[in-house]
């Protein structure tokens, strides 16, 4: 069976023919944007499955038992990143690599903090990308320490692995979309997300509802998490631009 092909657009580079690195057993799962591609399996000695939608990725992650997962953002969003980290913690043999736009250094650092084995800009050469993943497989790195909770306010934190939010040690119930919005902001502190971007990432491009639904969800989040919801200090509105999370100072 021919290995699936990996996308070659900006989100993820594709390997060019060249010297083969050490063999990698098992399947590699790649979540990447659509576009022309080349066989990744030829340079990794692995069978590669490429998916291009969130639901397909989550299903494949659960069913295929991959050895290596390469997650590209875009198209990956918070649900796919958190699912990858949770699976990485569950299976010691899994290796997870995050790839994103070169300028977004903060997101790569957050991915490492969450529990990814490696994080690279999409400008990385194909040989280096596959080689780094193979090194992690060869080293057999085990997850020594769980990722720390992400701070939201002085007494609120988000645990991405347990998929829970706590305020002063007590669980806070959030609706699924409330949690998704909060997790996206928490993994990108200080970054402004427009309503349109939040809608696209969390509802999908096919969503044609009122973008003001984001305002409603932020209002609900503030009522549950902010010390003074009428004067939010952390879930901040940036006039004319969108929303961002300003976590408390360390």
Secondary structure as GFF3:
##gff-version 3
##sequence-region A 1 250
A	DSSP	beta_strand	5	7	.	.	.	ID=ss1
A	DSSP	beta_strand	27	31	.	.	.	ID=ss2
A	DSSP	beta_strand	37	39	.	.	.	ID=ss3
A	DSSP	alpha_helix	41	44	.	.	.	ID=ss4
A	DSSP	beta_strand	47	51	.	.	.	ID=ss5
A	DSSP	alpha_helix	54	63	.	.	.	ID=ss6
A	DSSP	beta_strand	68	73	.	.	.	ID=ss7
A	DSSP	alpha_helix	78	90	.	.	.	ID=ss8
A	DSSP	beta_strand	95	100	.	.	.	ID=ss9
A	DSSP	alpha_helix	105	114	.	.	.	ID=ss10
A	DSSP	beta_strand	118	121	.	.	.	ID=ss11
A	DSSP	alpha_helix	126	139	.	.	.	ID=ss12
A	DSSP	beta_strand	150	153	.	.	.	ID=ss13
A	DSSP	beta_strand	156	159	.	.	.	ID=ss14
A	DSSP	beta_strand	164	167	.	.	.	ID=ss15
A	DSSP	beta_strand	170	172	.	.	.	ID=ss16
A	DSSP	alpha_helix	176	186	.	.	.	ID=ss17
A	DSSP	alpha_helix	195	202	.	.	.	ID=ss18
A	DSSP	alpha_helix	213	225	.	.	.	ID=ss19
A	DSSP	three_ten_helix	229	231	.	.	.	ID=ss20
A	DSSP	beta_strand	235	238	.	.	.	ID=ss21
A	DSSP	beta_strand	242	245	.	.	.	ID=ss22
###
